[in-house]
């Protein structure tokens, strides 16, 4: 990197020169100046309610580009470049470093093939995430919550946080963080099924008190894979094993992307837990051989001691058909739905006092909530009874449930209690009897707008 390249020199993210003032740069600056002048004219001409909005637009136009104003520092293993609040940036960096320890622990037998480049860009806003990736690195971030990329312009993990629940951010961070870690061990040679399957294996996990709760999934994911097997719509395992990155991407674009990722995850799940962990060592050997440069099919046959992939597929199908969902991660997903619903009701000045009232009010307004992953959206509807309950699983010692009620303000300050009287919090939501940990919703009031809230799902 040239010595005068702006920012993040230690991260090696930017590795190309730019002219001091080329025609494209001049045009961009003139366009920005014209936009600022027109916006300022709008502010001067129109007063009243619209003026505040116009002023906000003016401030956005006037601020420095993201690359220039984002701060950077090294935190643990990672170089972080971000424009989010320092407290949040430090929290996400801690999470990244804890996940790094998990990746390294579980893949300890795999040597690095090249130096790690653990650069991370955390964006406060979705549009700036897309703009910087496209203009600085030639990467299309459309439809993604984050990604790891490596090309001649740079190598980095990038994600955005605007209006996203923390759990959604952590899933992206954990999934894409694995891709970043794996790149130094395999380059671009880790087969997509293993790369995406392991990334989703870590993405679905939950980090609690420095310990990773793994092997988690929801009824929705299991149902999709089972339906595919029963309808013979799944991807044959021989094809999955030999699929390269280009074919994987083409299949995602023209096929069922969700099924492809879910099936890759289920194959990893089978190799880790199938037959009481019988295949763990063989799977590790498979990864070692890929790391050493063998092809996927060669590695599979040598590691598992048989060329009969069809027999292996039969065992995988049997495992999937017997899989059980996890109450803990399912409760987290449903808690996100309930919290989003409670927030929607609060915007209409409705604060339910019981779970049944919350359900009735959400159904009365026709509430739906959209989950997104890997460019695929899933719509959760308040008419679905299952979204308001938690099932028992192998960890349960009694029936886990959601509990709804008023926020406990006994430890709040006098000012906060008085504020809550005039501008009530949304309803409190927590679990009872959930294993291995209880979860709850923490509401955060906007400092400038007392009736505006965000939420975070916390593990107790």
C-alpha positions as CSV (number, residue, x, y, z in Angstrom):
1,X,0.0,0.0,0.0
2,X,1.3,3.4,-0.8
3,X,2.4,5.4,2.2
4,X,-0.1,8.2,1.4
5,X,-3.2,5.9,1.1
6,X,-5.8,7.2,3.4
7,X,-6.7,5.2,6.5
8,X,-6.5,1.6,7.5
9,X,-3.0,1.1,6.2
10,X,-2.4,-1.7,8.7
11,X,-5.4,-3.5,7.4
12,X,-4.4,-3.8,3.7
13,X,-8.0,-3.1,2.7
14,X,-7.1,-0.5,0.1
15,X,-4.3,-1.6,-2.2
16,X,-4.5,0.7,-5.2
17,X,-3.6,4.2,-6.1
18,X,-6.0,7.0,-7.0
19,X,-5.2,10.2,-8.9
20,X,-5.1,13.3,-6.8
21,X,-7.9,15.0,-8.8
22,X,-9.1,13.0,-11.8
23,X,-12.1,14.0,-13.9
24,X,-14.3,11.5,-12.1
25,X,-13.3,12.9,-8.7
26,X,-13.9,16.5,-9.9
27,X,-17.3,15.6,-11.2
28,X,-18.2,13.9,-8.0
29,X,-17.2,16.9,-5.9
30,X,-19.1,19.3,-8.2
31,X,-22.2,17.1,-8.0
32,X,-21.9,17.1,-4.2
33,X,-21.5,20.9,-4.0
34,X,-24.5,21.4,-6.3
35,X,-26.6,19.0,-4.2
36,X,-25.6,20.9,-1.0
37,X,-26.6,24.3,-2.6
38,X,-30.0,23.0,-3.8
39,X,-30.7,21.5,-0.4
40,X,-29.7,24.7,1.3
41,X,-32.0,26.7,-1.0
42,X,-34.8,24.3,0.0
43,X,-34.2,25.0,3.7
44,X,-34.2,28.7,3.2
45,X,-37.4,28.7,1.1
46,X,-39.6,26.3,3.1
47,X,-39.9,26.7,6.8
48,X,-42.1,24.7,9.2
49,X,-42.2,20.9,9.6
50,X,-40.3,20.2,6.3
51,X,-37.3,22.4,7.3
52,X,-36.0,20.0,9.9
53,X,-36.0,17.2,7.4
54,X,-34.3,19.3,4.8
55,X,-31.7,20.3,7.4
56,X,-31.0,16.6,8.1
57,X,-30.5,16.0,4.4
58,X,-28.1,19.0,4.3
59,X,-26.1,17.6,7.2
60,X,-25.8,14.2,5.5
61,X,-24.6,15.8,2.3
62,X,-22.0,18.0,4.1
63,X,-20.4,15.3,6.2
64,X,-17.2,13.6,5.1
65,X,-17.3,10.4,3.1
66,X,-17.4,7.2,5.2
67,X,-13.9,6.2,4.4
68,X,-12.5,9.5,5.7
69,X,-14.6,9.9,8.8
70,X,-14.7,6.2,10.0
71,X,-12.3,5.6,12.8
72,X,-10.0,2.6,13.0
73,X,-8.1,0.6,15.7
74,X,-6.8,-2.8,16.4
75,X,-8.9,-4.8,18.9
76,X,-7.6,-8.2,19.7
77,X,-7.0,-10.2,16.4
78,X,-8.9,-7.7,14.3
79,X,-8.4,-4.3,12.6
80,X,-11.7,-2.5,13.0
81,X,-12.8,0.5,10.8
82,X,-16.2,1.9,11.7
83,X,-18.5,4.9,12.1
84,X,-20.7,3.4,14.9
85,X,-20.6,4.5,18.5
86,X,-17.4,3.4,20.3
87,X,-19.3,1.4,22.9
88,X,-21.1,-0.7,20.2
89,X,-17.9,-1.0,18.1
90,X,-16.1,-2.4,21.1
91,X,-18.9,-4.8,22.0
92,X,-19.0,-6.2,18.4
93,X,-15.2,-6.5,18.4
94,X,-15.3,-8.5,21.6
95,X,-17.8,-10.8,20.0
96,X,-15.6,-11.2,17.0
97,X,-12.6,-12.1,19.1
98,X,-14.6,-14.6,21.1
99,X,-15.7,-16.2,17.9
100,X,-12.1,-16.3,16.6
101,X,-11.2,-18.3,19.6
102,X,-14.0,-20.7,18.8
103,X,-13.0,-21.1,15.2
104,X,-9.3,-21.6,16.2
105,X,-10.2,-24.2,18.9
106,X,-12.4,-26.3,16.6
107,X,-10.0,-26.1,13.6
108,X,-6.8,-26.2,15.6
109,X,-5.3,-29.0,13.4
110,X,-5.4,-26.9,10.3
111,X,-2.3,-24.8,9.6
112,X,-2.5,-21.4,8.0
113,X,-1.5,-21.4,4.3
114,X,-1.1,-17.6,4.2
115,X,-1.0,-14.7,6.7
116,X,-4.4,-13.7,8.2
117,X,-5.8,-10.4,7.1
118,X,-8.5,-9.8,9.7
119,X,-9.9,-6.5,8.5
120,X,-13.4,-5.5,9.6
121,X,-15.6,-2.7,8.4
122,X,-18.7,-2.0,10.5
123,X,-21.2,0.4,8.9
124,X,-23.9,2.3,10.8
125,X,-26.0,2.7,7.6
126,X,-27.0,0.2,5.0
127,X,-26.6,2.5,2.0
128,X,-23.0,3.5,2.9
129,X,-22.2,-0.2,3.2
130,X,-23.3,-0.8,-0.3
131,X,-21.7,2.4,-1.7
132,X,-18.2,1.8,-0.1
133,X,-18.1,-1.9,-1.2
134,X,-19.1,-1.0,-4.7
135,X,-16.9,2.1,-5.2
136,X,-13.8,1.0,-3.2
137,X,-13.7,-2.7,-3.9
138,X,-15.9,-3.4,-6.8
139,X,-18.2,-5.6,-4.7
140,X,-22.0,-5.8,-5.0
141,X,-23.4,-5.9,-1.5
142,X,-27.1,-5.7,-2.6
143,X,-29.4,-7.8,-0.5
144,X,-26.7,-8.8,2.0
145,X,-26.5,-8.1,5.7
146,X,-22.7,-8.5,5.4
147,X,-20.0,-10.4,3.6
148,X,-16.4,-11.5,3.6
149,X,-14.6,-10.6,0.3
150,X,-11.1,-11.1,-1.1
151,X,-10.1,-9.5,-4.4
152,X,-7.2,-7.5,-5.8
153,X,-8.7,-4.3,-4.2
154,X,-8.7,-5.6,-0.7
155,X,-9.7,-8.3,1.8
156,X,-12.2,-7.7,4.6
157,X,-15.3,-8.7,6.5
158,X,-18.0,-6.0,6.2
159,X,-21.4,-5.6,7.7
160,X,-24.0,-3.0,8.6
161,X,-26.2,-2.6,11.7
162,X,-28.9,0.0,10.8
163,X,-32.2,-1.0,12.5
164,X,-31.2,-4.6,12.9
165,X,-31.7,-6.6,16.1
166,X,-28.5,-7.7,17.8
167,X,-29.2,-11.4,17.2
168,X,-29.4,-10.8,13.4
169,X,-26.1,-8.9,13.4
170,X,-24.4,-11.6,15.4
171,X,-25.6,-14.3,13.0
172,X,-24.0,-12.4,10.1
173,X,-20.9,-11.7,12.1
174,X,-20.5,-15.3,13.1
175,X,-21.2,-16.7,9.6
176,X,-19.1,-14.3,7.6
177,X,-16.4,-14.4,10.4
178,X,-15.9,-18.1,9.7
179,X,-15.4,-17.4,6.0
180,X,-12.7,-14.9,6.9
181,X,-11.0,-17.3,9.3
182,X,-11.2,-20.1,6.8
183,X,-9.7,-18.1,4.0
184,X,-6.2,-18.2,5.6
185,X,-6.5,-22.0,6.0
186,X,-7.9,-22.9,2.6
187,X,-7.8,-19.8,0.3
188,X,-10.6,-20.2,-2.2
189,X,-10.3,-24.0,-2.2
190,X,-12.7,-25.0,0.6
191,X,-15.6,-26.6,-1.2
192,X,-18.8,-24.4,-1.0
193,X,-20.8,-27.1,0.9
194,X,-18.3,-27.2,3.7
195,X,-17.5,-23.5,3.6
196,X,-21.2,-22.5,3.8
197,X,-22.2,-25.5,6.0
198,X,-19.6,-24.7,8.6
199,X,-20.3,-20.9,8.4
200,X,-24.0,-21.6,9.0
201,X,-23.1,-24.1,11.8
202,X,-21.3,-21.2,13.6
203,X,-23.8,-18.6,12.5
204,X,-26.7,-20.5,14.1
205,X,-24.7,-20.9,17.4
206,X,-25.3,-18.6,20.4
207,X,-22.4,-17.2,22.4
208,X,-23.2,-17.1,26.1
209,X,-20.6,-16.1,28.8
210,X,-17.7,-16.9,26.5
211,X,-19.1,-20.3,25.7
212,X,-20.6,-21.3,22.4
213,X,-24.0,-23.1,22.4
214,X,-23.7,-25.1,19.1
215,X,-25.9,-27.5,17.2
216,X,-28.8,-25.1,17.3
217,X,-31.6,-24.7,14.7
218,X,-35.3,-24.0,14.4
219,X,-38.3,-26.0,13.3
220,X,-38.5,-23.9,10.2
221,X,-35.1,-24.9,9.0
222,X,-35.6,-28.6,9.7
223,X,-39.0,-28.6,8.0
224,X,-37.5,-27.1,4.8
225,X,-34.8,-29.8,4.5
226,X,-37.2,-32.7,5.4
227,X,-39.7,-31.5,2.8
228,X,-37.0,-31.4,0.2
229,X,-35.9,-34.9,1.0
230,X,-39.5,-36.3,1.0
231,X,-40.3,-34.5,-2.3
232,X,-36.9,-35.6,-3.8
233,X,-36.0,-31.9,-4.3
234,X,-32.8,-32.0,-2.3
235,X,-29.4,-31.7,-4.0
236,X,-27.7,-35.1,-4.4
237,X,-24.7,-35.3,-2.1
238,X,-22.3,-36.2,-4.9
239,X,-23.2,-33.0,-6.6
240,X,-22.9,-31.0,-3.4
241,X,-19.4,-32.5,-2.8
242,X,-18.1,-31.6,-6.2
243,X,-19.8,-28.2,-6.7
244,X,-17.3,-25.4,-7.1
245,X,-17.9,-21.7,-6.2
246,X,-19.1,-20.7,-9.6
247,X,-21.6,-23.5,-9.8
248,X,-22.8,-22.8,-6.2
249,X,-23.4,-19.2,-7.0
250,X,-25.3,-20.0,-10.2
251,X,-27.4,-22.6,-8.3
252,X,-28.2,-20.0,-5.6
253,X,-29.3,-17.5,-8.3
254,X,-31.6,-19.8,-10.2
255,X,-32.6,-22.3,-7.5
256,X,-33.7,-22.4,-3.9
257,X,-30.9,-20.5,-2.1
258,X,-32.4,-21.2,1.4
259,X,-32.5,-25.0,0.7
260,X,-28.9,-24.9,-0.5
261,X,-27.6,-23.3,2.6
262,X,-29.8,-25.3,4.9
263,X,-28.7,-28.6,3.3
264,X,-25.0,-27.6,3.6
265,X,-25.6,-26.9,7.3
266,X,-27.4,-30.2,7.8
267,X,-24.5,-32.1,6.2
268,X,-22.1,-30.5,8.7
269,X,-24.6,-31.2,11.5
270,X,-24.7,-34.9,10.5
271,X,-20.9,-35.1,10.4
272,X,-20.6,-33.6,13.8
273,X,-23.5,-35.4,15.6
274,X,-24.5,-38.3,13.4
275,X,-24.2,-41.8,15.0
276,X,-23.0,-40.3,18.3
277,X,-20.1,-38.4,16.7
278,X,-18.9,-41.3,14.6
279,X,-17.9,-39.1,11.7
280,X,-16.1,-36.2,13.5
281,X,-12.6,-37.6,13.0
282,X,-13.2,-38.4,9.3
283,X,-14.6,-34.9,8.7
284,X,-11.5,-33.4,10.3
285,X,-9.3,-35.6,8.1
286,X,-11.4,-34.4,5.1
287,X,-10.7,-30.8,6.0
288,X,-7.0,-31.6,6.5
289,X,-6.7,-33.0,3.0
290,X,-8.5,-30.0,1.5
291,X,-6.0,-27.9,3.4
292,X,-3.2,-30.0,1.9
293,X,-4.5,-29.4,-1.7
294,X,-6.5,-32.5,-2.5
295,X,-9.9,-32.2,-4.4
296,X,-13.1,-32.5,-2.5
297,X,-14.0,-35.9,-4.0
298,X,-10.5,-37.3,-3.4
299,X,-10.5,-36.0,0.2
300,X,-13.9,-37.4,0.9
301,X,-13.1,-40.9,-0.4
302,X,-9.8,-41.1,1.5
303,X,-11.1,-39.6,4.7
304,X,-14.3,-41.7,4.9
305,X,-12.7,-44.8,3.4
306,X,-15.3,-45.5,0.8
307,X,-16.3,-44.2,-2.7
308,X,-19.9,-45.0,-2.0
309,X,-21.3,-41.5,-1.6
310,X,-24.8,-42.7,-2.3
311,X,-24.7,-44.9,0.9
312,X,-23.5,-41.9,2.8
313,X,-26.4,-39.9,1.4
314,X,-28.8,-42.5,2.7
315,X,-27.4,-42.2,6.2
316,X,-27.6,-38.4,6.0
317,X,-31.3,-38.5,5.0
318,X,-32.1,-40.8,7.9
319,X,-30.3,-38.4,10.3
320,X,-32.2,-35.4,9.0
321,X,-35.6,-37.1,9.3
322,X,-34.9,-37.7,12.9
323,X,-33.5,-34.3,13.8
324,X,-35.1,-32.3,16.5
325,X,-35.2,-28.4,16.7
326,X,-33.6,-26.5,19.6
327,X,-35.8,-24.7,22.0
328,X,-33.2,-22.1,22.9
329,X,-32.4,-20.7,19.4
330,X,-36.1,-21.1,18.4
331,X,-37.1,-19.0,21.4
332,X,-34.6,-16.3,20.4
333,X,-36.1,-16.1,16.9
334,X,-39.6,-16.0,18.2
335,X,-38.6,-13.4,20.9
336,X,-37.4,-11.2,18.0
337,X,-40.8,-11.5,16.4
338,X,-42.6,-10.7,19.7
339,X,-40.4,-7.7,20.4
340,X,-40.8,-6.3,17.0
341,X,-44.6,-6.7,17.4
342,X,-44.6,-5.0,20.8
343,X,-42.6,-2.1,19.3
344,X,-45.1,-1.8,16.5
345,X,-48.0,-1.7,19.0
346,X,-46.2,0.9,21.2
347,X,-46.0,3.2,18.2
348,X,-49.8,3.1,18.3
349,X,-49.7,3.7,22.1
350,X,-50.8,0.1,22.8
351,X,-48.9,-1.7,25.6
352,X,-50.3,-5.2,26.2
353,X,-50.1,-6.6,29.8
354,X,-50.3,-10.4,29.0
355,X,-49.1,-12.7,26.3
356,X,-52.7,-13.4,25.2
357,X,-53.3,-9.7,24.9
358,X,-50.2,-9.3,22.9
359,X,-51.2,-12.1,20.5
360,X,-54.8,-10.6,20.1
361,X,-53.5,-7.1,19.5
362,X,-51.0,-8.3,16.9
363,X,-53.6,-10.3,15.1
364,X,-56.0,-7.3,15.1
365,X,-53.5,-5.2,13.2
366,X,-52.4,-8.0,10.9
367,X,-48.8,-7.9,12.1
368,X,-46.1,-9.6,10.1
369,X,-42.3,-9.7,10.5
370,X,-39.7,-10.5,7.9
371,X,-36.5,-12.5,8.6
372,X,-33.8,-12.3,6.0
373,X,-30.7,-14.5,5.4
374,X,-28.6,-15.2,2.3
375,X,-30.9,-13.0,0.2
376,X,-34.0,-15.0,1.2
377,X,-36.8,-13.6,3.1
378,X,-39.2,-15.5,5.5
379,X,-42.4,-13.8,6.7
380,X,-43.6,-14.6,10.2
381,X,-47.3,-13.9,10.7
382,X,-49.1,-13.2,14.0
383,X,-51.8,-15.7,12.9
384,X,-49.3,-18.5,13.5
385,X,-50.0,-19.9,17.0
386,X,-46.5,-21.5,17.2
387,X,-44.8,-18.1,17.3
388,X,-46.2,-17.5,20.8
389,X,-45.0,-20.8,22.4
390,X,-41.8,-22.6,23.2
391,X,-41.6,-26.3,22.8
392,X,-39.7,-28.7,25.1
393,X,-36.4,-30.3,23.9
394,X,-33.8,-32.6,25.4
395,X,-32.5,-29.8,27.7
396,X,-35.9,-29.0,29.2
397,X,-36.9,-30.0,32.7
398,X,-40.3,-28.3,32.5
399,X,-42.3,-26.5,29.9
400,X,-40.6,-23.2,28.8
401,X,-42.9,-20.3,28.2
402,X,-42.9,-16.6,27.2
403,X,-44.1,-14.1,29.9
404,X,-45.4,-10.6,29.1
405,X,-45.9,-7.8,31.6
406,X,-44.9,-4.3,32.7
407,X,-41.3,-3.3,32.7
408,X,-39.7,-3.5,36.2
409,X,-38.6,0.0,37.1
410,X,-37.7,-0.6,40.7
411,X,-34.0,0.0,39.9
412,X,-34.6,2.9,37.6
413,X,-33.6,6.4,38.4
414,X,-36.2,8.9,39.6
415,X,-36.0,10.7,36.2
416,X,-36.5,7.5,34.3
417,X,-39.5,6.6,36.4
418,X,-41.1,10.0,35.8
419,X,-40.3,9.8,32.1
420,X,-41.9,6.3,31.9
421,X,-45.1,7.6,33.4
422,X,-45.5,10.1,30.5
423,X,-43.9,7.9,27.8
424,X,-44.3,4.3,28.7
425,X,-42.0,1.5,27.6
426,X,-43.3,-1.2,25.4
427,X,-44.3,-4.4,27.3
428,X,-41.7,-6.5,29.0
429,X,-41.1,-9.9,27.4
430,X,-39.0,-12.7,28.9
431,X,-38.8,-16.5,29.1
432,X,-39.4,-18.8,32.0
433,X,-37.9,-22.3,32.4
434,X,-35.8,-22.1,29.2
435,X,-32.6,-24.1,29.0
436,X,-29.7,-23.6,29.0
437,X,-30.4,-19.9,29.6
438,X,-33.3,-17.5,30.0
439,X,-33.7,-14.7,27.5
440,X,-35.4,-11.3,27.7
441,X,-36.0,-8.1,25.8
442,X,-34.2,-5.0,26.9
443,X,-35.7,-1.8,25.6
444,X,-33.5,1.3,24.9
445,X,-35.2,4.7,24.8
446,X,-33.9,7.2,22.2
447,X,-32.3,10.1,24.0
448,X,-33.8,12.7,21.7
449,X,-37.3,11.2,21.1
450,X,-38.8,9.7,24.3
451,X,-41.5,7.7,22.4
452,X,-38.9,6.0,20.2
453,X,-37.3,2.7,21.2
454,X,-35.0,0.0,20.0
455,X,-34.6,-3.5,21.5
456,X,-32.0,-6.1,22.2
457,X,-32.5,-9.7,23.1
458,X,-30.3,-10.5,26.1
459,X,-29.3,-13.9,27.5
460,X,-29.3,-14.1,31.2
